[in-house]
Amino acid sequence: MKATIEIPDDLYRKIKAKSALEGRPIRDVAIELFGAWVSESRPSEGERSFVSVSELMADLCGAIDSSVSDLSTNPAYLEGLGRDPACDH
């Protein structure tokens, strides 16, 4: 079956260059990629793959320097931790 798709010019130039370097026709590359995409198993709607907050934020670790070496050494930093200010009477 023949199909026509529109690809942004910049992306097409990159695809054409890489396929030429590898000595592969763009058609073969497209068929391979579509085949891999169709074959990949994806979790069903009721089944989600678990990702922890730690994994999601891994690239942020150490991004901010508070200049405090250890917050737990000074109780003032922990004052009110976990309390909702709206509930204070």
Contacts in CASP RR format, 6 or more apart in sequence:
PFRMAT RR
TARGET T0000
AUTHOR 0000-0000-0000
METHOD contacts of the structure
MODEL  1
MKATIEIPDDLYRKIKAKSALEGRPIRDVAIELFGAWVSESRPSEGERSF
VSVSELMADLCGAIDSSVSDLSTNPAYLEGLGRDPACDH
7 15 0 8 1.000
15 26 0 8 1.000
15 29 0 8 1.000
16 26 0 8 1.000
19 25 0 8 1.000
19 26 0 8 1.000
19 28 0 8 1.000
19 29 0 8 1.000
43 49 0 8 1.000
68 74 0 8 1.000
68 77 0 8 1.000
71 77 0 8 1.000
71 78 0 8 1.000
72 78 0 8 1.000
END
